[in-house]
Amino acid sequence: MILLDHLVIFYNNTYQREGATRMNGYTPLEMKDEFHVHYKDLVIDQEEPLEHYHDAIEFALFAQADLQLFINGTPYDVKDGDVMLLMEYDVHRMLYKKGTRYRRFVVNFRKETVEPVLKSVHLESIAAVPDEQLSDMNRSPKCGKLRSASPEQREQLVSCLTLLMKLGQLPPSKEKEALLRMHTASLLLMFALLAPKPAAGRHRPSSSEVGRMIHYIDTHYGEPLDLQSVARHFHLSKYYVSHLFKRVTQLTVVEYIHRRRIAEAKLRLRTTNLSVLDISEECGFAHVQHFHRVFKKATGLTPYQYKKNLPDPSPDNPF
C-alpha cells in the first residue's frame, strides 16, 4: 500500500494482534489500552481481504471508500460518508478494490469509557447494548451497524473525531479523561441520528436465506451445530446450504460456527470467572480438547494462555 498520511494515537499502551498471528485470513485484534483513535489515508494496491474482530466497540467514519464489508456474514457496500458502529466481538471482513483511495477515522473504546456520561443523561441503554444485547443487536435489521451521513452530519462527525485526536496527544489529566469520555459518547449519540444503510442485495432471496441461517447460528451456538444440522433446520440440502453460505459470506458454515463460538468464548474469558470447561460447554464444544484446538488455531493461544495474558484492571486507570 502507498501510505499518504497515517496517524495513530493511543491512550495508555498499544493495540496488539493477539498471539501475533493471522490464521486463514482471520485476525483477532486485542486492545490493551482502553481508548484508541486512528486516521488512515492510503491507496489500495492489493485486494487481499482483511477479516478480524475487536474486544472493544469500534466506531468508523469512511471519508472516502469503495469496498464491500461483511459484518457477521451480512454484506454491505461501503461508500463515501458511511459510518460504522461495531459491538465487541463483531466479526467483520473488508474486501478492498485495488487502486482506490481509502480514508477513514476509527475509534476503539471500552463500554465503560462512555457509560458514566450516557448514564448522566439517562441514555445508558446505548452503552449496555454490546454485552447485554449482543446477539440481538448483531442480527436485528434495525440495529443499523452501517449508516449514511449527510454532508452536514459528516462535517460534525469529522469535527468531533479531530478533537478526539488532538485530545489523544495531550498529557494525562482528569480533564483530558472527562473530555475523551464526553466526545466519545457524542459519537454514539450522533450515530443514533443517522439513517441506517440497507445490506447489499437485501432484496435477493439468497441474502435473506443466509441472514436467517446466521441468526440461527448466533442464537444456537451453544448447542450441537454443523452443516447438516443447519441444513436440516431449514429443510434444505447440505450441498445447497454449503454453496449458498460460502457465496454470500465468503465463509463456510463450519468456519462461521467456530468464529462465533470463539468470539463468545473470549468474551466469557475476559468478563467472567467461569472455568475453561464451563465456557467450552456454554459455547457448544462437545469436548474441551476440541475447544482447545479450535481456540489455539484461531488465536495462537490456548484458552488458559489467553486468560493469563489479559491485562489486570487498575484502579489508577479510569478507562
PyMOL commands that set and color helices and strands:
alter all, ss='L'
color gray80, all
select helices_A, chain A and resi 18-20+111-120+125-132+134-139+151-168+174-192+205-220+227-233+238-249+253-271+276-282+288-299+303-308
alter helices_A, ss='H'
color red, helices_A
select strands_A, chain A and resi 2-11+15-17+26-31+35-43+50-54+57-64+67-71+74-78+82-86+92-95+101-109+146-148+195-196
alter strands_A, ss='S'
color yellow, strands_A
deselect
rebuild
show_as cartoon
